[in-house]
Every structure is written in structure tokens, then in C-alpha cells.
Amino acid sequence: MAEESGNNVSMAASITRGVLFGLPLAIGLLTILFWLQGDFDFLRALGAAALPGTLLGVFGGGFAGVAYAMAKEH
């Protein structure tokens, strides 16, 4: 039972690290992309990138965290 609890904590920590890395990365990259490719000033590009960057960063970071935790177990 203790080993399973340790695996859950490890999985949660990996997901959290993935989200904390993926969230600012996705928002930053989308902001730069919208700013350079679109007809937006920087603040408008940041606003346009906020929702898709959040969704992409949380989903992608969480998925990467799960994949890392599963690979680390074996």
C-alpha cells in the first residue's frame, strides 16, 4: 500500500512539473507567434494567446508529466 501511495505522489509531482513548465512556454510561444505573424500589438497578442495557451500548456504539460512518470516507473 505504501508503494502505491508513493507512486501517486510521484505521478502528481510529475504532472505538476509538466504543467508549470508547459503553461508559460505555450503562452509565451503563442504570444510571440501572434505578435509577429498577426496584425496585433504585444498586449493584444498576449490577450489572444491567453486562452489557447492555457489550454495547450495545461494539457500538453500534464500529458508530458504523465508520460515522464510512467517512463520513470519502469
RODOVEX-119170 format. One line per 3 residues: for each residue x, y, z of N, C-alpha, C. Coordinates in Angstrom, 3 decimals, padded with zeros to 6 digits. Layout:
# residues N
X:Y:Z:X:Y:Z:X:Y:Z; ...
# end
This chain:
# residues 74
000.817:-001.188:000.000:000.000:000.000:000.000:000.869:001.264:000.000; 001.971:001.233:000.733:002.846:002.403:000.803:003.503:002.678:-000.543; 003.824:001.609:-001.287:004.437:001.794:-002.601:003.464:002.463:-003.569
002.189:002.084:-003.509:001.177:002.689:-004.370:001.004:004.168:-004.036; 001.039:004.514:-002.768:000.924:005.904:-002.354:002.119:006.710:-002.862; 003.306:006.121:-002.813:004.495:006.789:-003.326:004.417:007.007:-004.823
003.825:006.044:-005.547:003.652:006.200:-006.987:002.673:007.321:-007.311; 001.617:007.450:-006.505:000.635:008.516:-006.722:001.264:009.884:-006.485; 002.076:009.994:-005.459:002.749:011.257:-005.170:003.728:011.590:-006.288
004.450:010.590:-006.773:005.386:010.801:-007.871:004.663:011.227:-009.145; 003.523:010.607:-009.420:002.722:010.960:-010.600:002.216:012.396:-010.483; 001.705:012.761:-009.328:001.189:014.116:-009.126:002.298:015.157:-009.247
003.465:014.846:-008.709:004.595:015.780:-008.811:005.046:015.940:-010.255; 005.067:014.860:-011.016:005.462:014.934:-012.416:004.457:015.730:-013.238; 003.175:015.536:-012.978:002.144:016.287:-013.695:002.252:017.775:-013.355
002.461:018.085:-012.091:002.582:019.482:-011.673:003.784:020.143:-012.328; 004.926:019.448:-012.340:006.112:019.999:-013.002:005.871:020.216:-014.492; 005.194:019.265:-015.129:004.900:019.405:-016.549:004.009:020.596:-016.842
002.983:020.780:-016.025:002.075:021.910:-016.217:002.799:023.228:-015.943; 003.596:023.281:-014.896:004.311:024.516:-014.574:005.356:024.870:-015.631; 005.848:023.896:-016.350:006.776:024.161:-017.442:006.021:024.474:-018.730
004.956:023.738:-019.008:004.241:023.884:-020.268:003.385:025.129:-020.360; 002.825:025.567:-019.264:001.917:026.718:-019.283:002.596:028.014:-019.739; 003.670:028.454:-019.098:004.294:029.698:-019.575:004.946:029.538:-020.950
005.425:028.332:-021.242:006.038:028.095:-022.546:005.011:028.245:-023.666; 003.849:027.637:-023.504:002.810:027.718:-024.534:002.275:029.139:-024.682; 002.022:029.809:-023.576:001.523:031.187:-023.661:002.567:032.095:-024.292
003.808:031.926:-023.903:004.883:032.747:-024.470:005.074:032.519:-025.955; 005.093:031.270:-026.371:005.286:030.982:-027.795:004.108:031.451:-028.633; 002.893:031.244:-028.158:001.737:031.723:-028.906:001.674:033.248:-028.948
002.063:033.905:-027.868:002.086:035.368:-027.867:003.062:035.885:-028.905; 004.246:035.321:-028.933:005.244:035.747:-029.915:004.769:035.452:-031.335; 004.161:034.286:-031.535:003.643:033.932:-032.849:002.552:034.906:-033.289
001.598:035.203:-032.425:000.528:036.135:-032.774:001.079:037.544:-032.995; 002.054:037.930:-032.214:002.629:039.273:-032.309:003.379:039.451:-033.620; 004.166:038.452:-033.997:004.968:038.570:-035.212:004.163:038.285:-036.479
003.252:037.338:-036.430:002.520:036.937:-037.627:001.204:037.693:-037.818; 000.623:038.143:-036.744:-000.668:038.822:-036.841:-000.483:040.322:-036.862; -001.561:041.001:-037.013:-001.540:042.462:-037.012:-001.944:042.962:-035.627
-001.235:042.475:-034.591:-001.534:042.799:-033.201:-000.366:043.529:-032.567; -000.665:044.412:-031.613:000.409:044.899:-030.759:000.648:043.831:-029.684; 001.668:044.029:-028.849:002.071:042.969:-027.931:000.976:042.603:-026.931
000.316:043.601:-026.347:-000.721:043.311:-025.344:-001.933:042.614:-025.956; -002.299:042.998:-027.166:-003.417:042.324:-027.822:-003.032:040.881:-028.176; -001.775:040.662:-028.581:-001.301:039.308:-028.870:-001.300:038.463:-027.599
-000.908:039.058:-026.473:-000.941:038.341:-025.199:-002.371:037.962:-024.824; -003.297:038.866:-025.033:-004.699:038.563:-024.753:-005.250:037.477:-025.663; -004.851:037.501:-026.921:-005.326:036.491:-027.871:-004.719:035.125:-027.575
-003.529:035.095:-026.999:-002.843:033.830:-026.711:-003.201:033.262:-025.340; -003.898:034.018:-024.511:-004.144:033.585:-023.132:-004.948:032.290:-023.047; -006.092:032.226:-023.699:-006.937:031.032:-023.589:-006.330:029.824:-024.310
-005.960:029.935:-025.596:-005.386:028.741:-026.233:-004.050:028.335:-025.613; -003.276:029.295:-025.148:-002.006:028.966:-024.496:-002.213:028.240:-023.184; -003.233:028.652:-022.430:-003.544:027.981:-021.174:-003.996:026.547:-021.426
-004.898:026.383:-022.378:-005.389:025.043:-022.677:-004.269:024.143:-023.194; -003.481:024.655:-024.113:-002.391:023.870:-024.687:-001.317:023.568:-023.642; -000.967:024.543:-022.823:000.071:024.348:-021.818:-000.321:023.362:-020.738
-001.554:023.455:-020.257:-002.005:022.545:-019.199:-002.163:021.129:-019.749; -002.791:020.995:-020.918:-002.983:019.663:-021.481:-001.645:019.038:-021.880; -000.842:019.788:-022.614:000.451:019.249:-023.065:001.407:018.991:-021.917
001.456:019.911:-020.968:002.327:019.721:-019.810:001.885:018.563:-018.939; 000.579:018.428:-018.744:000.064:017.296:-017.967:000.335:015.973:-018.655; 000.155:015.943:-019.964:000.425:014.726:-020.719:001.902:014.366:-020.646
002.774:015.365:-020.793:004.216:015.105:-020.698:004.589:014.634:-019.296; 003.957:015.185:-018.260:004.216:014.745:-016.895:003.803:013.302:-016.658; 002.660:012.918:-017.203:002.209:011.529:-017.080:003.176:010.601:-017.809
003.561:010.979:-019.016:004.494:010.147:-019.792:005.834:010.011:-019.069; 006.312:011.095:-018.479:007.583:011.045:-017.747:007.473:010.141:-016.522; 006.387:010.266:-015.779:006.200:009.450:-014.572:006.078:007.978:-014.926
005.391:007.673:-016.006:005.242:006.273:-016.411:006.564:005.692:-016.901; 007.351:006.495:-017.597:008.651:006.027:-018.070:009.629:005.839:-016.914; 009.490:006.662:-015.889:010.378:006.596:-014.733:010.090:005.356:-013.885
008.844:004.870:-013.910:008.469:003.701:-013.114:009.131:002.421:-013.620; 009.353:002.345:-014.914:009.884:001.099:-015.479:011.351:001.199:-015.658
# end
